[in-house]
Amino acid sequence: MDIHAALDWRYAVREFSPEQLNTQAVETLLDAVRKSASSYGLQPYKVIMIESAAVRRDLLPHAFGQQKVVDCSHLIVFATDTRIGDQTVDRYVNQCMKVREIPYQDIAGYAGHMKQALASKSRTEKREWAHQQAYIGLGTLLTTAAVLEIDSCPMTGIDSRAFDQVLGLAHHELETSAIVALGRRSAGDRSAGLPKVRFDYDDFVIRI
């Protein structure tokens, strides 16, 4: 399926079938997010796979009863780092040195620049920046899923703090940003056959 057809096919699934996605498909989606664009490459978020049915049931009331949280094949939580600073850069630098097999001196200047950039942000700005990066990853996940003909539904209509508590995210210095249900659409989902509603191209694109 080409990208335009895939995006026309994709919609926010309201009702999932009981069909389970195969492991390879899910791993492909997760790896696509791992390779997603991120400011400075710092990736200040984690992707959490909720495999436990019991945990999903515990999360359901905090998703305002959206049954797809329980019924979907796989539930993904995007969780951002709550401690943004020098350690964020150091983690990336260590990985860069390992992958590219370079000494610290080769990246020291860039590391200093990144640390200064983060230090110039307020706590609120750092938090917003981290969530922005998670949303870039979310977009990559949704697009990749569409190309692979895997159904999805992104959700932000949740009690994020309650999700944090159920998942024990404070212990990992993380907080919930968004969740995504993955699986196969139900034959009874009436939304599947509706034409996609988006603004016309000329109304959407501004040329300057």
URWO-V889735 format. One record per residue. N is the residue number from 0. RES is the residue in one letter. PSI is psi in radians with two decimals (none if undefined). OMEGA is omega in degrees with one decimal (999 if undefined). Layout:
BEGIN
n->N res->RES psi->PSI omega->OMEGA
n->N res->RES psi->PSI omega->OMEGA
END
This chain:
BEGIN
n->0 res->M psi->2.24 omega->179.2
n->1 res->D psi->2.95 omega->-170.4
n->2 res->I psi->-0.69 omega->-178.9
n->3 res->H psi->-0.76 omega->178.2
n->4 res->A psi->-0.68 omega->-179.5
n->5 res->A psi->-0.73 omega->-178.9
n->6 res->L psi->-0.55 omega->174.1
n->7 res->D psi->-0.61 omega->-178.9
n->8 res->W psi->-0.60 omega->-176.3
n->9 res->R psi->2.47 omega->171.5
n->10 res->Y psi->2.93 omega->178.8
n->11 res->A psi->1.80 omega->-174.8
n->12 res->V psi->2.32 omega->178.4
n->13 res->R psi->-0.52 omega->-176.8
n->14 res->E psi->2.15 omega->-179.4
n->15 res->F psi->2.62 omega->173.7
n->16 res->S psi->2.93 omega->178.7
n->17 res->P psi->-0.13 omega->-175.9
n->18 res->E psi->2.38 omega->179.2
n->19 res->Q psi->2.45 omega->175.5
n->20 res->L psi->2.59 omega->177.9
n->21 res->N psi->2.72 omega->-174.1
n->22 res->T psi->-0.70 omega->-177.6
n->23 res->Q psi->-0.71 omega->179.9
n->24 res->A psi->-0.76 omega->-179.3
n->25 res->V psi->-0.74 omega->178.9
n->26 res->E psi->-0.62 omega->176.8
n->27 res->T psi->-0.74 omega->179.0
n->28 res->L psi->-0.79 omega->-178.9
n->29 res->L psi->-0.66 omega->-179.7
n->30 res->D psi->-0.53 omega->175.5
n->31 res->A psi->-0.72 omega->177.3
n->32 res->V psi->-0.72 omega->179.0
n->33 res->R psi->-0.60 omega->-177.9
n->34 res->K psi->0.11 omega->-176.3
n->35 res->S psi->2.76 omega->174.8
n->36 res->A psi->2.57 omega->178.1
n->37 res->S psi->2.46 omega->-179.3
n->38 res->S psi->2.15 omega->-176.9
n->39 res->Y psi->0.05 omega->-175.5
n->40 res->G psi->0.26 omega->-170.9
n->41 res->L psi->-0.39 omega->176.8
n->42 res->Q psi->1.16 omega->-176.6
n->43 res->P psi->0.82 omega->179.3
n->44 res->Y psi->2.88 omega->176.4
n->45 res->K psi->2.75 omega->174.2
n->46 res->V psi->2.14 omega->-175.5
n->47 res->I psi->2.17 omega->177.7
n->48 res->M psi->2.06 omega->179.6
n->49 res->I psi->1.74 omega->-177.5
n->50 res->E psi->-0.40 omega->-176.2
n->51 res->S psi->2.16 omega->177.0
n->52 res->A psi->-0.62 omega->-179.7
n->53 res->A psi->-0.72 omega->178.9
n->54 res->V psi->-0.68 omega->177.8
n->55 res->R psi->-0.72 omega->178.6
n->56 res->R psi->-0.64 omega->177.4
n->57 res->D psi->-0.54 omega->-179.3
n->58 res->L psi->-0.42 omega->-173.1
n->59 res->L psi->-0.87 omega->-179.2
n->60 res->P psi->-0.41 omega->-179.8
n->61 res->H psi->-0.04 omega->171.3
n->62 res->A psi->0.38 omega->177.5
n->63 res->F psi->0.69 omega->173.3
n->64 res->G psi->0.28 omega->178.3
n->65 res->Q psi->1.79 omega->-170.4
n->66 res->Q psi->-0.41 omega->-178.9
n->67 res->K psi->-0.40 omega->176.9
n->68 res->V psi->-0.61 omega->-179.9
n->69 res->V psi->-0.65 omega->-170.8
n->70 res->D psi->-0.36 omega->-176.4
n->71 res->C psi->2.84 omega->178.6
n->72 res->S psi->-0.82 omega->-178.1
n->73 res->H psi->2.41 omega->177.8
n->74 res->L psi->2.20 omega->-177.5
n->75 res->I psi->2.37 omega->175.0
n->76 res->V psi->2.21 omega->171.5
n->77 res->F psi->2.12 omega->-176.5
n->78 res->A psi->2.21 omega->-175.8
n->79 res->T psi->2.66 omega->176.0
n->80 res->D psi->2.42 omega->177.4
n->81 res->T psi->-0.17 omega->179.3
n->82 res->R psi->1.66 omega->-177.7
n->83 res->I psi->2.20 omega->-179.4
n->84 res->G psi->-2.59 omega->-177.2
n->85 res->D psi->-0.65 omega->-178.3
n->86 res->Q psi->-0.48 omega->176.7
n->87 res->T psi->-0.77 omega->179.5
n->88 res->V psi->-0.75 omega->-178.2
n->89 res->D psi->-0.68 omega->179.5
n->90 res->R psi->-0.76 omega->178.8
n->91 res->Y psi->-0.75 omega->-178.5
n->92 res->V psi->-0.77 omega->178.9
n->93 res->N psi->-0.71 omega->178.7
n->94 res->Q psi->-0.70 omega->179.6
n->95 res->C psi->-0.76 omega->178.8
n->96 res->M psi->-0.67 omega->-179.3
n->97 res->K psi->-0.83 omega->-175.1
n->98 res->V psi->-0.75 omega->-175.8
n->99 res->R psi->-0.08 omega->177.9
n->100 res->E psi->0.97 omega->-179.8
n->101 res->I psi->2.70 omega->176.6
n->102 res->P psi->2.83 omega->-178.7
n->103 res->Y psi->-0.61 omega->-177.3
n->104 res->Q psi->-0.55 omega->-177.8
n->105 res->D psi->-0.33 omega->-176.0
n->106 res->I psi->0.05 omega->-175.9
n->107 res->A psi->-0.76 omega->-179.1
n->108 res->G psi->-0.76 omega->179.5
n->109 res->Y psi->-0.68 omega->178.3
n->110 res->A psi->-0.76 omega->178.8
n->111 res->G psi->-0.70 omega->178.5
n->112 res->H psi->-0.78 omega->-179.6
n->113 res->M psi->-0.72 omega->-179.9
n->114 res->K psi->-0.69 omega->177.8
n->115 res->Q psi->-0.71 omega->-179.6
n->116 res->A psi->-0.74 omega->179.5
n->117 res->L psi->-0.66 omega->-179.0
n->118 res->A psi->-0.45 omega->-179.0
n->119 res->S psi->-0.20 omega->-178.9
n->120 res->K psi->2.54 omega->172.7
n->121 res->S psi->2.98 omega->178.6
n->122 res->R psi->-0.72 omega->178.9
n->123 res->T psi->-0.73 omega->179.7
n->124 res->E psi->-0.66 omega->177.3
n->125 res->K psi->-0.73 omega->179.6
n->126 res->R psi->-0.80 omega->179.0
n->127 res->E psi->-0.72 omega->179.6
n->128 res->W psi->-0.76 omega->-180.0
n->129 res->A psi->-0.74 omega->179.3
n->130 res->H psi->-0.61 omega->176.3
n->131 res->Q psi->-0.72 omega->179.9
n->132 res->Q psi->-0.68 omega->178.3
n->133 res->A psi->-0.66 omega->-179.6
n->134 res->Y psi->-0.53 omega->173.5
n->135 res->I psi->-0.78 omega->177.0
n->136 res->G psi->-0.66 omega->177.7
n->137 res->L psi->-0.75 omega->178.4
n->138 res->G psi->-0.70 omega->177.3
n->139 res->T psi->-0.74 omega->179.3
n->140 res->L psi->-0.83 omega->-176.9
n->141 res->L psi->-0.72 omega->-179.6
n->142 res->T psi->-0.77 omega->178.8
n->143 res->T psi->-0.73 omega->178.7
n->144 res->A psi->-0.73 omega->-179.8
n->145 res->A psi->-0.77 omega->179.8
n->146 res->V psi->-0.62 omega->180.0
n->147 res->L psi->0.06 omega->-178.5
n->148 res->E psi->0.77 omega->173.4
n->149 res->I psi->2.26 omega->-177.1
n->150 res->D psi->2.68 omega->-176.6
n->151 res->S psi->2.85 omega->171.9
n->152 res->C psi->1.89 omega->176.1
n->153 res->P psi->2.53 omega->-178.5
n->154 res->M psi->2.26 omega->170.3
n->155 res->T psi->-0.08 omega->177.4
n->156 res->G psi->1.16 omega->-177.4
n->157 res->I psi->2.86 omega->173.1
n->158 res->D psi->1.64 omega->-173.0
n->159 res->S psi->-0.69 omega->-178.7
n->160 res->R psi->-0.65 omega->177.8
n->161 res->A psi->-0.67 omega->174.6
n->162 res->F psi->-0.78 omega->179.5
n->163 res->D psi->-0.74 omega->-177.6
n->164 res->Q psi->-0.81 omega->-179.3
n->165 res->V psi->-0.71 omega->-175.8
n->166 res->L psi->-0.08 omega->179.8
n->167 res->G psi->0.66 omega->-173.2
n->168 res->L psi->-0.46 omega->179.8
n->169 res->A psi->-0.60 omega->179.1
n->170 res->H psi->-0.51 omega->-179.3
n->171 res->H psi->0.14 omega->-178.2
n->172 res->E psi->0.83 omega->179.4
n->173 res->L psi->2.79 omega->172.3
n->174 res->E psi->2.57 omega->-176.4
n->175 res->T psi->2.35 omega->177.1
n->176 res->S psi->-0.88 omega->-179.8
n->177 res->A psi->2.86 omega->176.2
n->178 res->I psi->2.74 omega->179.1
n->179 res->V psi->2.22 omega->173.0
n->180 res->A psi->2.35 omega->-179.4
n->181 res->L psi->2.61 omega->177.3
n->182 res->G psi->-2.53 omega->178.3
n->183 res->R psi->2.36 omega->-179.8
n->184 res->R psi->2.53 omega->176.0
n->185 res->S psi->2.54 omega->176.9
n->186 res->A psi->-0.36 omega->-179.3
n->187 res->G psi->0.05 omega->-180.0
n->188 res->D psi->1.83 omega->-175.5
n->189 res->R psi->-0.40 omega->-179.2
n->190 res->S psi->-0.39 omega->-174.8
n->191 res->A psi->-0.60 omega->-175.5
n->192 res->G psi->0.00 omega->-177.4
n->193 res->L psi->2.48 omega->176.2
n->194 res->P psi->2.51 omega->178.6
n->195 res->K psi->2.29 omega->179.7
n->196 res->V psi->1.96 omega->174.5
n->197 res->R psi->2.70 omega->179.0
n->198 res->F psi->2.63 omega->180.0
n->199 res->D psi->2.62 omega->-176.3
n->200 res->Y psi->-0.82 omega->-176.6
n->201 res->D psi->-0.41 omega->175.7
n->202 res->D psi->-0.42 omega->-173.7
n->203 res->F psi->-0.66 omega->-175.0
n->204 res->V psi->2.21 omega->176.5
n->205 res->I psi->2.23 omega->177.5
n->206 res->R psi->2.30 omega->-178.5
n->207 res->I psi->none omega->999
END
